[in-house]
Amino acid sequence: MSRIPFDPNAPILLFECVLEFKSRHIFIMALDTGSSYTIISEAAATQVGYDLSKISEYVSFSNASRSHLVPKITLSSFSLADAKIDDLDVLIYTLPEEHGIDGIIGLNFLRHFNIKLDFEHGILSLNPFR
């Protein structure tokens, strides 16, 4: 089980995540249980080794304002602390800079775990299914 501290008073729950494709890098990601997919910025995709000009798969996704057609890629792995999923599909989307995040941790990652958000103690627990 992974137990990751967070600031329970923060307006956005932020976590360091490791993304891997051709290289591994740490990025700051926001937890969003309302997002079906995990989303990363174009800069993060490029940093881990994706050539954005060679992406051929696109999917439609909607945010609060409208629908978007965005690239979908598969990371070799995605980790939050020691909670790791191999071959995770993620969407590439330009995120507003004012949030200061590299991406969003969505349900397609979170669904692999039993999750507990303990706001009293500021602990996110991720327990993999057995």
C-alpha positions as a printed Julia matrix, in Angstrom:
130×3 Matrix{Float64}:
   0.0    0.0     0.0
   1.22   3.48   -0.86
   0.66   6.24    1.68
   1.38   9.67    0.24
   1.13  12.91    2.23
  -0.74  15.92    0.85
  -1.85  19.33    2.09
  -5.51  18.88    3.06
  -6.05  22.66    2.91
  -4.69  23.11   -0.62
  -7.17  24.08   -3.34
  -5.7   21.35   -5.62
  -4.21  18.05   -4.43
  -0.73  17.85   -6.0
   1.56  14.83   -6.19
   4.92  13.99   -7.72
   4.52  11.29  -10.37
   7.1    9.45  -12.45
   6.32   9.08  -16.15
   8.36   6.76  -18.32
   8.62   6.17  -22.05
  12.11   6.49  -23.55
  13.23   8.28  -20.39
  11.91   8.75  -16.84
  11.0   12.12  -15.36
   9.19  13.43  -12.31
   6.21  15.71  -12.87
   3.74  17.56  -10.65
   0.25  16.19  -11.24
  -3.14  17.13   -9.79
  -5.52  14.42   -8.56
  -8.89  14.65  -10.32
 -11.48  11.94   -9.7
 -13.73  13.67  -12.26
 -11.31  13.07  -15.13
 -11.8    9.77  -16.97
  -8.27   9.84  -18.37
  -4.87  10.76  -17.04
  -3.73  13.85  -18.93
  -0.21  15.19  -19.46
   1.09  18.37  -21.02
   2.78  18.47  -24.41
   6.02  19.43  -22.63
   5.84  16.34  -20.39
   5.19  14.06  -23.38
   8.19  15.52  -25.19
  10.4   15.24  -22.11
   9.78  11.5   -21.77
  10.61  10.98  -25.43
   7.48  11.26  -27.55
   7.77  12.88  -30.97
   4.47  14.76  -31.11
   4.59  14.93  -34.91
   4.43  11.12  -35.11
   1.37  10.57  -32.91
  -1.43   8.97  -34.93
  -4.16   8.18  -32.39
  -6.58  10.89  -31.32
  -9.61  10.75  -29.02
 -12.36  13.15  -28.07
 -12.64  14.41  -24.53
 -14.69  17.16  -22.93
 -13.82  19.62  -20.22
 -16.11  22.18  -18.6
 -16.12  24.44  -21.66
 -16.13  22.21  -24.76
 -15.03  19.02  -26.53
 -11.46  18.55  -27.77
  -9.76  16.12  -30.15
  -6.45  15.27  -28.46
  -3.55  12.85  -28.95
  -3.56   9.58  -26.97
  -0.28   7.86  -26.18
   0.79   4.92  -24.03
   3.43   5.45  -21.37
   5.73   2.55  -20.48
   4.81   3.23  -16.85
   3.17   5.78  -14.59
   3.95   5.87  -10.87
   2.61   7.75   -7.88
   4.96   6.86   -5.01
   5.25   3.05   -5.26
   1.83   2.68   -6.93
   2.82   1.85  -10.51
   0.88   0.95  -13.63
   2.61  -0.26  -16.79
   1.34   0.65  -20.27
  -0.99   3.44  -19.16
  -2.85   5.36  -21.87
  -2.75   9.12  -21.35
  -4.09  12.09  -23.25
  -1.95  15.05  -24.26
  -3.56  18.42  -23.62
  -2.31  21.95  -23.09
  -3.06  22.74  -19.46
  -3.48  26.32  -18.18
  -0.12  27.55  -16.89
  -1.65  29.29  -13.88
  -2.26  25.91  -12.26
   1.48  25.1   -12.28
   0.9   21.41  -13.03
   2.24  19.03  -15.65
  -0.88  16.89  -15.8
  -3.9   15.32  -14.14
  -4.11  11.93  -12.46
  -7.37  10.5   -13.79
  -9.6    7.52  -13.21
  -7.84   5.25  -15.7
  -4.92   5.19  -13.21
  -6.93   5.42   -9.98
  -9.25   2.51  -10.91
  -6.38   0.07  -10.32
  -6.47   0.79   -6.57
  -8.68   1.04   -3.55
  -8.3    4.69   -2.64
  -8.62   6.52    0.65
  -8.31  10.29    0.92
  -7.75  11.05    4.61
  -8.24  14.8     4.88
  -7.9   14.77    8.67
  -4.29  13.55    8.43
  -3.45  14.6     4.86
  -2.74  11.08    3.55
  -3.67   9.51    0.22
  -3.65   5.71    0.44
  -3.52   3.58   -2.71
  -3.99  -0.13   -2.13
  -3.68  -2.33   -5.25
  -6.38  -4.92   -5.89
  -5.33  -8.45   -4.94
